[in-house]
Amino acid sequence: MWTAQTPLQDRLIATLSEGGYISDQDFSEAELMAEGEALVTSPLFGDVVEMLFKVWQDLDDPVSVTRTICFGLKRNQWRDALIHAIDAIAESGCEELGPYAKALDGRTGDDDSSLAIRIEAVAGLTRFALRASQYGPLAISGVMRLVDIDDDWVKAKLCRIVSVLHDHLNWTHAVDSLVTLSQSLVCGVEARQELGFVEMANAFRSEDFASMSACLAKSALWFDESAKFAEEAPRARMYGTVAAALAHALRFSEDQQAPDLTALNDAAQWVVAYNPSRAGAAWLHPPPEAELEWVPLLSTLNGTQKQDPFSFLAGAIQLFEKVRAVRVPGNESNEYRSPSGFSPAAQQGRLVGMMKTWLQGSASSILSTQGRSLIESRLASLSASPGKH
């Protein structure tokens, strides 16, 4: 329990408790900085930082303010306050993140700080790295400092951060870290699930469809392992179904799998209703309703009509981009950024699939017979000998 120590802190708490927010009209820069170190090591840290960034262009001494904020990043022991402060910095549009990244880097290795604080410092560095890739090595270094720590919360959150570094910053050793994490009882479910997603990303980075199918088969195995590791793992079961079906489709065999759509729908509904993001981790997750869209995509695999593998691939890539997007602040607003680095084979397969889907729709009725024939001929050429694309 924290109690205000000064009249200024009493006023700040009163303003916040009345549902308001700290305004520069009520609290001046000089007044706040007079108690700067006390404020940034208190539960008020995030609220103070948020206000200061809102009026950054009008500050009299931004260098001193930056120094004070960095002091808080290094010393504040209140997890929620630290998360709030990092959010304010990440979403401010600040172009010079270097001092804050250096402060958080020191915090990730600070043995005097709680593990809950240190993992939030790693998460903050990851957010900075999504804004500016030069901070990626600091985020990765923070991961490596914590990967062997035996703490449930830390390991579970670390799993998702590692896969973000793989998907968005091409960290090639992410799989090794996730395999290490998967050996732990405290995060075996999460680590195996993230390995499933990482192998899906690797599939879409593969140079040919045979390799793509092989990666998706690995993905399905990791999701199945995740499901076996827990009493309830509907998300892993759902994506195991997705990965296995797409792996089979990309083998271009004549037979077609027909997944259990009732079970798939039940799993997707559970994910939406009962799988909220962890505190301080909302930026890592898109709206959960996006995961419901897998159900209609796989509903075409009902055995009554053969699903075109390219159309299935196009839909799968589109949904993968959506459900694995992370929120990255821009200058004016947040944007959802999808995983990057998809291969020419995946991009070509996606284009073919989109065109085939369009040709089957009503919009293609505007085409002349000759125009349709030309497009179909071109698509046939693009989709021939799939293993060589």
C-alpha positions, 0 to 999 in steps of 0.5 A: 500500500502506498501513501502520498508523501507530499501535498503535490502527490495528494493533489495528483491522487485526488485528480486521478481518483475523481476520474480526471487526468493530469493536465499541464493547466493544473500541474506545471513542468517545474512543479512536477520536476521539483519532486521528479525522482519521488514521482517517477518511483511512485505509482504515479509514474505512468500518469506523470509520463503520459502528461509530459509527453502530451506537452513535450513540444512545450517543455522548457527542459526536455533533457532534464525531463528525459533524464528523470523519466529514465530514472523511473524506468531504472528504479520504479518497482510498481509494475502497473505504473511501469507498464503505463509509463512504457505505454506512454513512451511507446505510443507518444510518437517520440523519435528518439527512443535511445535513452529509454531503451538504454534504461530498460536494457539495464533493468532487464539484467537488474537482479534487485528488480522483481521478475515481473518488472524485468519481463515488462522491461523486455516487453518494452524493448520489444515494443521499441524494436517494432518501432525502430529495428536497431533496438531489436538486439537489446530486446533479444538480449533481454530475452536471453537473460530471462529464458532460464528463469523459473517463473510462471508469469515470466516464461508464459509472457516470454513465449509470445515475445520470442515469437514476435521477435521471430515474426517481425525482426527475423530472429533466427534463434527464436525456435531454440529459445522456444524449445528451451522454454517448452522443456519447462512445466510452467510454460509448456503449453504456451511454448509449444503453441508459439512453436506451432505459430513460428512454424506456420510463419516459416511455412510462408517463408519457404521457397517451394510448396513442398517445404511449405507443407513440411513446415505446416506438418511440423506446426501441426505437431507442435500444436498437438503437443501443446494440446496434450500438455494441457487439460484445456487447450482449444486454441492449440487444437484449433490451429493444429486442425488448420495447419494439418489441413493446409499441409495436406492441401499443399501436397496437392493430393487427390483426396481431401481432408474433412475436419470436424467443423463442430469441434473447430467452431467450439474451440474458436468460440472458446478462444474469443470468450475466455482467452483475454490478453494478459495485463500489459500485453494487449498490444501483443494480440489483435481482436480475438474475434479474428480467430472466428474467421478460420471456421468459414475458411475450413468449412469449404473442406467438407468433402462435397466439393474439392477445395482449390489448394491455392484458394485455401492458401490465400485465405490462410495467409490472410488470416494468419496475417490478421491473427498474428498482427501486433499493435505498433504505434504510429505518429497519429494512431496505432496500427496492426502490423502483420508478420513479414518476410513471406517468400515469393512462392507464398506470395505467388500462391496467394495471388493465384488463390485470390484470382481463382476465388475472384473468378468463382465469384459474381464480380467476375461476370464482367469478364468477356469469354476471351478475357476469362480464358486468358486469365484461366490460362495464365493461372494454369501456368502459374499453378503448374508444377507447384513444387518448383515455384 
